[in-house]
């Protein structure tokens, strides 16, 4: 029997199934790693991009979830995040992530002190409204989801000093994901309405303005073997703070499925200029466990 395989995600979704068994698998559980990985804000998707996928291996009659831990070591900073997500009936996702942005030795140069850390909590909800990324192979319609993320940063005094208007805010997004099984290809596009500075770690809005901006997040992945995928992502960012230029983000990744429950993703990331320090490039490592 012909077997078709595909890779999902920006950092590590793998799909492999007999096309003839699609209906059976729909009732018995999701395909391998089609819960996605957790992005830096806790939602199912790529490493730096939200996807339309719903966390967990649940089908339309169950509940699933995952936990994740991610670290990014940059030239002058370190970023860490950990959290969990739960999916209900492959329709609704609730997620949480705690982010930490450690200035390390750069904190002294910025006048904040060695190891000064910005923190943020992200509470998310996502709802699938149309399509199915895997099973609608006879249609060009992608899976489409809408979502919102409430973000609360913990350094309100410093954020105000830097020109940020708020220490909390809400992002809204629409995501579309499509898996092309025959081509072993996955594509995703997301439009996010946001005021966030550096995803919210430096507050929301600024001295350049306090309006929502429409930003784009894109991902593409290709499966090289059943358990190994490579791909790339790109994310545009608003630029709200005078004197603190904010660049778009990009990464290239390699993802490996240890088994159905565990996956690991490594990436090379380019986050551009952060708080006047340019060329913030480095390495991303993420672990996820799910059911």
C-alpha positions in Angstrom: 0.0 0.0 0.0 1.3 3.4 -0.9 2.5 5.5 2.1 2.6 9.2 2.0 4.5 11.3 4.5 4.6 15.0 5.3 6.3 17.3 7.7 4.4 19.8 9.7 6.0 22.8 11.0 8.4 25.3 11.7 10.1 23.4 14.1 8.8 20.0 14.1 5.5 18.6 13.0 5.7 15.3 11.3 2.9 13.5 9.5 3.0 10.0 8.2 0.0 7.8 7.3 -1.5 5.6 4.7 -3.8 7.7 2.7 -6.3 4.9 2.5 -6.6 4.8 6.3 -7.4 8.5 6.8 -11.0 8.0 7.9 -10.0 5.3 10.4 -7.3 7.5 11.8 -9.6 10.5 12.1 -11.7 8.5 14.6 -8.8 6.7 16.3 -6.4 9.6 16.9 -4.4 12.3 15.1 -1.5 11.4 12.9 2.1 11.5 14.2 2.9 14.9 15.7 0.0 16.7 14.1 -0.5 18.4 17.5 2.3 20.7 16.4 5.1 22.1 18.6 4.7 25.0 21.0 5.8 28.4 19.7 7.5 30.9 22.1 4.0 32.2 23.2 2.7 28.7 24.0 0.4 28.2 21.0 0.6 25.1 18.8 2.6 25.9 15.7 6.2 26.7 14.8 9.0 28.0 16.9 8.3 31.7 16.3 4.9 31.5 14.5 1.4 30.5 15.6 -0.3 27.9 13.5 -4.0 26.9 12.9 -3.4 23.5 14.4 -4.8 22.6 17.8 -2.6 21.2 20.6 -2.8 17.6 21.7 -3.5 14.3 20.0 -7.2 14.4 20.7 -9.7 13.9 17.9 -13.2 15.4 17.8 -14.3 13.3 20.8 -11.4 13.8 23.2 -9.0 16.0 25.1 -5.2 16.2 24.6 -2.3 18.5 25.6 1.4 19.1 25.9 4.1 20.8 27.9 7.2 22.5 26.5 10.5 24.1 27.5 12.5 26.3 25.1 15.8 28.2 25.3 17.4 30.7 22.8 21.0 31.8 23.4 21.8 35.0 21.5 25.0 37.0 21.1 24.1 39.3 24.0 21.0 37.9 25.6 19.2 34.7 26.6 15.6 33.9 26.1 13.7 31.1 28.0 10.1 30.0 27.9 8.1 27.1 29.3 4.4 26.3 29.5 1.5 24.0 28.6 -1.5 23.8 26.3 -4.6 21.7 26.2 -6.9 20.9 23.2 -10.6 20.1 23.4 -12.2 18.0 20.6 -9.6 19.2 18.1 -11.5 22.5 18.1 -10.5 24.7 21.0 -7.0 25.3 22.4 -6.1 26.9 25.7 -2.4 27.7 26.4 -0.1 29.3 28.8 3.6 30.3 28.6 6.0 32.1 30.9 8.8 34.0 29.1 12.1 35.3 30.5 14.4 37.6 28.7 17.8 37.6 30.5 20.0 40.6 29.7 23.1 38.7 31.2 26.2 40.9 31.1 24.5 43.3 28.7 22.2 44.5 31.5 25.1 46.4 33.0 25.8 48.2 29.7 22.1 49.2 29.5 22.2 50.5 33.1 19.8 47.8 34.4 22.3 45.6 36.3 23.9 42.3 35.5 21.4 39.6 34.7 18.4 41.9 34.8 15.5 39.8 33.5 12.2 40.9 31.7 9.4 38.4 32.3 6.0 37.9 30.8 3.0 35.6 31.1 1.0 34.7 28.0 -2.6 33.3 28.2 -3.9 32.1 24.9 -7.1 30.8 23.3 -7.5 29.5 19.7 -10.6 28.1 17.9 -10.6 26.2 14.6 -13.3 27.7 12.4 -12.9 26.0 9.0 -11.1 23.1 7.2 -8.7 20.4 8.3 -5.0 20.7 7.6 -4.4 17.0 7.0 -7.7 15.3 5.9 -8.9 17.8 3.4 -6.5 16.6 0.7 -9.1 16.9 -2.0 -9.6 20.6 -1.3 -7.3 23.7 -1.4 -9.1 25.0 1.7 -6.6 25.2 4.6 -7.4 24.7 8.2 -8.2 28.2 9.6 -8.2 29.2 13.2 -8.7 32.5 15.1 -7.0 33.3 18.4 -6.2 35.8 21.1 -3.3 36.1 23.6 -3.4 38.1 26.8 0.1 39.2 27.7 1.3 40.6 31.0 4.8 41.9 31.4 6.4 42.2 34.8 8.7 45.2 34.5 6.2 48.1 34.2 8.5 50.8 35.6 11.3 50.0 33.1 8.8 49.6 30.3 7.4 53.1 31.0 11.0 54.6 31.2 11.7 53.1 27.7 8.6 54.7 26.3 6.2 51.8 26.4 2.5 52.8 26.9 1.3 49.7 28.6 2.7 46.7 30.5 -0.1 44.4 29.3 -2.0 43.9 26.0 -3.9 41.5 23.8 -2.8 40.1 20.4 -5.4 38.8 17.9 -4.5 36.5 15.0 -5.9 34.5 12.1 -3.9 31.5 11.0 -4.2 29.2 8.0 -2.3 25.8 7.8 -2.2 23.3 4.9 -0.5 19.9 4.6 0.3 18.6 1.1 0.8 14.9 1.8 2.0 13.9 -1.7 4.7 16.7 -1.7 5.7 16.2 2.0 5.2 19.9 2.4 3.5 22.1 5.0 2.8 25.7 4.6 1.4 28.2 7.2 0.5 31.9 7.1 -0.7 34.0 10.1 -1.8 37.6 10.3 -1.4 39.1 13.8 -2.9 42.3 15.1 -0.5 43.5 17.9 0.9 46.5 19.8 3.7 44.3 21.4 7.3 45.4 21.7 9.6 42.3 21.4 6.4 40.1 21.8 5.4 42.2 24.8 8.5 41.8 27.0 9.1 45.6 26.5 5.5 46.5 26.8 2.8 47.5 24.3 2.6 50.7 22.2 5.2 53.4 22.5 6.3 56.9 21.8 6.0 56.3 18.0 2.3 55.3 18.4 -0.2 53.2 20.3 -2.1 51.6 17.4 -2.5 48.0 16.4 -0.3 46.8 13.6 -1.0 43.9 11.2 2.1 41.7 11.2 2.8 38.5 9.2 4.1 35.1 10.4 5.1 32.5 7.8 6.4 28.9 8.0 7.3 26.1 5.5 8.6 22.6 6.3 9.8 19.6 4.3 10.1 16.0 5.5 13.4 14.4 4.6 12.8 11.1 6.4 9.9 9.8 8.4 11.2 11.5 11.6 13.4 14.3 10.4 12.2 17.6 9.0 13.8 20.9 8.0 12.3 24.3 7.3 12.2 28.0 7.8 10.1 30.7 9.4 9.7 34.5 9.2 7.9 36.9 11.5 7.4 40.6 11.0 7.4 43.0 14.0 6.1 46.4 14.9 8.5 49.2 15.7 7.0 51.4 18.4 9.9 52.7 20.5 12.1 55.7 19.7 15.8 54.7 20.0 15.0 51.0 20.3 14.7 49.7 16.8 12.9 46.4 16.4 13.7 44.1 13.5 11.8 41.2 11.9 12.7 37.7 13.1 13.7 34.6 11.0 14.9 31.0 11.7 16.0 27.8 9.9 15.3 24.6 11.8 15.8 20.9 12.0 13.2 18.8 13.9 13.3 15.2 15.1 10.5 13.1 16.5 11.9 10.8 19.2 8.6 9.1 19.3 4.9 10.1 19.1 5.0 11.7 22.6 8.4 13.4 22.5 10.1 15.8 20.0 13.1 18.1 19.9 13.7 21.0 17.7 17.0 22.9 17.0 17.2 26.1 15.0 19.5 29.0 14.0 17.7 32.2 14.7 18.2 35.8 13.6 16.3 38.3 15.8 18.1 41.4 14.5 18.5 44.4 16.8 17.3 44.2 20.4 17.6 47.2 22.7 20.4 48.9 20.6 22.5 45.7 20.3 22.6 44.5 16.7 23.0 41.1 15.1 21.2 39.1 17.8 21.7 35.7 16.2 22.1 32.4 18.0 20.7 28.9 18.7 17.2 27.7 19.6 16.5 24.4 21.4 13.1 23.2 22.3 11.6 20.0 23.9 8.0 19.0 23.9 6.0 16.2 25.5 2.4 15.6 24.5 -0.5 13.2 24.5 
